Amino acid sequence: MKGAINISDYFYGAKTLFIIPLYQRRYAWQQKHCVRLFEDLIKIHKEGLLSHFFGSIVATKASEVEDDLLIIDGQQRITTLSLLILAALNAVANGDMQTGNEDIEEVKKNYLYAIRRRIDRQIKLRPIEGDMEAYDALFTNNSDDFIKNTGITSNYELFYQLIQVSDLTFENLIGAIEKLEVIDIRLESKDNPQLIFESLNSCGKDLEEADKVRNYLLMSLSSKDQEDYYHAYWSKIEKLTDGEPTMFIRDYLTLKKGAISNIDDLYFDFKSYDMESHIDRQVLLEDMLKFAKYYRQILKGETGNTRLDRKLKQIANIESLVHLPSLLSFFDYAETNH
């Protein structure tokens, strides 16, 4: 494990990609966090601070061949800083930010691109699907191309606005960014990324319980299985639950264990259930997807039977969900014995 290093040293590497594993949650920094970061950078510049701690980044090598890093923890900071630098570069190009002696192209190459990689997409940061499309669109510097209603785009636009109303030059901003320091934690092959992930997220409420369950289910798999299982099962579960699978997982677990989990304990209860039942990972995900389909039919009244759907919608309007595990069991029985 390395000590604190300057963020510029972390980003350095003309062949290195920062890969956000697809089991990670989408970019989720709130605008208040972005404002706080920008204010910190103004303070660094005006007070001439020599360093400013920017948190830790936990990563492991993505392969034995390339220098690419899988970001286990710290994707929010890396993505946010990339958005800020991209906003500054575009502001300079549009005449909305003054520049001094800073080498614009050098900053672009060091922070935003892996220019020596022989691949179609040389952008250094590779967010998860959905985020990547929004992130890449910002490189066009054309607001008509931007993907609206995403955290990626809204925080980029916020940074652009903050740049416009500040008196920082491009040189001032980059100088302040280069005072940021991070703890660089590089996992070795013998390390267990899941246990490290748990310890990093055991306190606080940064992650939803469903995020932790998703990471638990996918993190231990090979890269190929992660991608296959994510698309075949987890992404469908998220869609069936309108992007909020936490309550579904609790009801699923209640059905399986016969006890209701406290939301704050849901991740560890799910992990305990999995370890005790010894279910194959693919079989477990298949079962969860099956029940997620029942879950949607129950909550949305989408069985295809008009009378039943009307009754289900009436029940849903009562806004009492204690019946869901029982209904899930009934739907499974009906499907199995029809």
Secondary structure, DSSP 4 states (H G I P E B T S, - for coil): ---EEEHHHHH--TT--EE--TTSPPP---HHHHHHHHHHHHHHHHHT-S-EEEEEEEEEES-SSS--EEEEE-HHHHHHHHHHHHHHHHHHHTTSS---S--HHHHHHHHTB-TT--SS--BSEE--TTHHHHHHHHTT--GGG---SSHHHHHHHHHHHHHHHS---HHHHHHHHTTEEEEEEEE-TTS-HHHHHHHHTSSSSSS-HHHHHHHHHHHTS-HHHHHHHIIIIIHHHHHHTTT--HHHHHHHHHHHHSSPPPGGGHHHHHHHHHHHHT--HHHHHHHHHHHHHHHHHHHHT-SS-HHHHHHHHHHHHTT--TTHHHHHHHHHHHHHH-
